[in-house]
Amino acid sequence: MTALDPDTETMLRAKAGDVGAFTRLVERFVRPLAAFFHRLGADRSTAEDCAQEVFLKVFRSRASYEPRARFSTYLFSIARHHWIDVVRHRAAGPTTVSSDAAADGDRPPSDRFAAAPGAAPGPEHAELADALRRAVEALSPEQREVFALVRGEGLGYAEIAVILGIPVGTVKSRVHAVMGVLRDRLRAEGFEP
């Protein structure tokens, strides 16, 4: 890696002891991280908790940080592994309800999978967003993960390959498959993507 991206440079300053640099990373990435967890199925409170826990892990391990990829790739790799741990813990332990469950309702809010920016607002937009949310929720965990990284975080195939620990070709194949499944489900509900 020849030139470092600005976030990686900021993390290197945090590694050297610059607390302000770490604070800037938190401010820049806390919302994208929470959105990532929310897209994967966490309620808002859990998504925010997961984002904070990821930053705690990054802070605790900052002394051993080595820039092998972009900082965002490093961060979302940690987030992915954290989510795997959360899902395992949920499967092994009792079910709990977050304090904001009444606000979130029984189903995740439709804004989690809102249509692309620039889409016309109105009833059609809400119907499409709701149909897309249902289609994404029906994806397998692996498919939803790829969708969250591509659509939600806008990461490139190479970054996603590093995060998931799979070849770039496999990422492309999964993205293609996910988009096909979503397109088919939206068509089945009367939308022409």
C-alpha positions as CSV (number, residue, x, y, z in Angstrom):
1,M,0.0,0.0,0.0
2,T,1.8,3.2,-1.2
3,A,-0.4,6.2,-0.3
4,L,-2.5,6.1,2.8
5,D,-6.1,7.3,2.8
6,P,-6.9,10.1,5.2
7,D,-8.7,7.8,7.6
8,T,-5.7,5.4,7.8
9,E,-3.5,8.4,8.6
10,T,-5.9,9.5,11.3
11,M,-5.8,6.0,12.8
12,L,-2.0,6.0,12.8
13,R,-2.2,9.3,14.7
14,A,-4.6,7.7,17.2
15,K,-2.2,4.7,17.5
16,A,0.5,7.2,18.4
17,G,-1.6,8.6,21.2
18,D,-3.7,11.4,19.6
19,V,-7.0,11.0,21.3
20,G,-8.5,13.8,19.2
21,A,-7.7,11.7,16.1
22,F,-9.6,8.7,17.5
23,T,-12.5,11.0,18.3
24,R,-12.6,12.2,14.7
25,L,-12.7,8.6,13.5
26,V,-15.6,7.8,15.8
27,E,-17.5,10.9,14.6
28,R,-16.9,10.0,11.0
29,F,-17.8,6.3,11.2
30,V,-20.3,5.9,14.1
31,R,-23.4,6.5,11.9
32,P,-22.2,4.3,9.0
33,L,-21.3,1.5,11.5
34,A,-24.7,1.7,13.2
35,A,-26.4,1.8,9.8
36,F,-24.5,-1.3,8.8
37,F,-25.6,-3.2,11.9
38,H,-29.2,-2.0,11.4
39,R,-29.2,-3.3,7.8
40,L,-28.0,-6.6,9.1
41,G,-31.1,-6.9,11.4
42,A,-30.3,-5.1,14.6
43,D,-32.8,-2.7,16.1
44,R,-31.6,0.9,16.5
45,S,-30.5,0.5,20.1
46,T,-28.5,-2.7,19.4
47,A,-27.0,-1.2,16.2
48,E,-25.8,1.8,18.2
49,D,-24.4,-0.5,21.0
50,C,-22.6,-2.6,18.4
51,A,-21.0,0.5,16.8
52,Q,-19.8,1.6,20.2
53,E,-18.4,-1.9,21.0
54,V,-16.6,-2.0,17.7
55,F,-14.9,1.4,18.4
56,L,-14.0,0.1,21.9
57,K,-12.3,-2.9,20.3
58,V,-10.5,-0.6,17.8
59,F,-9.4,1.7,20.7
60,R,-8.1,-1.2,22.8
61,S,-6.2,-2.7,19.9
62,R,-4.9,0.6,18.5
63,A,-1.3,-0.1,19.6
64,S,-1.2,-3.2,17.3
65,Y,-2.9,-1.5,14.3
66,E,-1.0,-1.9,11.0
67,P,-2.4,-0.4,7.8
68,R,-2.7,-3.4,5.5
69,A,-5.8,-1.9,3.8
70,R,-8.0,1.2,4.0
71,F,-9.1,2.0,7.5
72,S,-12.8,1.5,6.5
73,T,-11.9,-2.0,5.4
74,Y,-10.2,-2.7,8.7
75,L,-13.2,-1.2,10.6
76,F,-15.9,-3.1,8.8
77,S,-13.9,-6.3,9.1
78,I,-14.1,-5.9,12.9
79,A,-17.7,-4.9,12.6
80,R,-18.5,-8.1,10.6
81,H,-16.8,-10.3,13.2
82,H,-18.6,-8.5,16.0
83,W,-21.9,-9.1,14.3
84,I,-21.1,-12.8,13.9
85,D,-20.4,-12.9,17.7
86,V,-23.7,-11.1,18.4
87,V,-25.7,-13.5,16.3
88,R,-24.0,-16.5,18.0
89,H,-24.7,-15.0,21.4
90,R,-28.4,-14.5,20.5
91,A,-28.6,-18.1,19.3
92,A,-27.1,-19.4,22.5
93,G,-28.8,-17.2,25.0
94,P,-32.3,-16.1,26.0
95,T,-34.2,-13.6,23.8
96,T,-34.3,-10.1,25.1
97,V,-36.2,-7.0,24.0
98,S,-34.5,-3.7,23.8
99,S,-35.9,-0.7,25.6
100,D,-36.7,1.0,22.2
101,A,-38.6,-2.0,20.9
102,A,-41.9,-0.1,21.1
103,A,-40.4,2.7,18.9
104,D,-38.9,0.2,16.4
105,G,-42.0,-2.0,16.4
106,D,-42.0,-5.7,15.6
107,R,-40.4,-5.1,12.2
108,P,-37.4,-3.1,11.2
109,P,-38.3,0.4,9.9
110,S,-38.5,0.8,6.1
111,D,-35.9,3.6,6.1
112,R,-33.2,1.0,6.7
113,F,-33.6,-0.1,3.1
114,A,-34.8,3.1,1.5
115,A,-34.7,3.5,-2.2
116,A,-31.7,5.2,-3.8
117,P,-31.2,8.9,-3.2
118,G,-33.1,11.0,-5.6
119,A,-36.1,8.7,-5.7
120,A,-39.4,10.5,-5.8
121,P,-41.0,10.9,-2.4
122,G,-44.6,10.0,-1.9
123,P,-46.8,6.9,-1.6
124,E,-45.0,5.1,-4.4
125,H,-41.7,5.6,-2.8
126,A,-42.9,4.3,0.6
127,E,-44.4,1.2,-1.1
128,L,-41.2,0.5,-3.0
129,A,-39.1,1.1,0.2
130,D,-41.4,-1.3,2.1
131,A,-41.2,-3.9,-0.7
132,L,-37.4,-3.6,-0.8
133,R,-37.2,-4.0,3.0
134,R,-39.2,-7.2,2.8
135,A,-37.1,-8.5,0.0
136,V,-33.8,-7.8,1.9
137,E,-35.2,-9.3,5.1
138,A,-35.9,-12.5,3.1
139,L,-32.3,-12.8,2.0
140,S,-30.0,-15.3,3.7
141,P,-27.6,-13.8,6.3
142,E,-24.7,-14.0,3.8
143,Q,-26.7,-12.3,1.1
144,R,-27.8,-9.6,3.5
145,E,-24.2,-9.0,4.6
146,V,-23.1,-8.5,1.0
147,F,-26.0,-6.2,0.3
148,A,-25.3,-4.1,3.4
149,L,-21.7,-3.7,2.4
150,V,-22.4,-2.8,-1.2
151,R,-25.5,-0.8,-1.0
152,G,-25.3,0.6,2.5
153,E,-21.6,1.3,2.8
154,G,-20.8,1.7,-0.9
155,L,-17.6,-0.3,-0.5
156,G,-15.8,-1.7,-3.6
157,Y,-15.5,-5.4,-4.4
158,A,-11.9,-5.5,-3.3
159,E,-12.7,-4.1,0.1
160,I,-15.6,-6.4,0.6
161,A,-13.4,-9.3,-0.4
162,V,-11.0,-8.4,2.4
163,I,-13.8,-7.9,4.9
164,L,-15.4,-11.2,4.1
165,G,-12.2,-13.1,3.6
166,I,-13.2,-14.4,0.1
167,P,-11.9,-13.8,-3.4
168,V,-13.1,-10.8,-5.4
169,G,-14.7,-13.0,-7.9
170,T,-16.9,-14.6,-5.2
171,V,-17.9,-11.1,-4.1
172,K,-19.0,-10.2,-7.6
173,S,-20.9,-13.5,-7.9
174,R,-22.7,-12.9,-4.6
175,V,-23.6,-9.3,-5.5
176,H,-24.9,-10.4,-8.8
177,A,-27.0,-13.2,-7.2
178,V,-28.3,-10.8,-4.5
179,M,-29.3,-8.2,-7.0
180,G,-31.1,-10.9,-9.1
181,V,-33.0,-12.2,-6.1
182,L,-34.0,-8.6,-5.1
183,R,-35.1,-7.8,-8.7
184,D,-37.2,-11.0,-8.9
185,R,-38.9,-10.3,-5.5
186,L,-39.6,-6.7,-6.4
187,R,-41.1,-7.8,-9.8
188,A,-43.2,-10.4,-8.0
189,E,-44.7,-7.5,-5.9
190,G,-45.5,-5.5,-9.1
191,F,-42.4,-3.2,-9.2
192,E,-40.2,-3.0,-12.2
193,P,-36.6,-2.3,-10.9
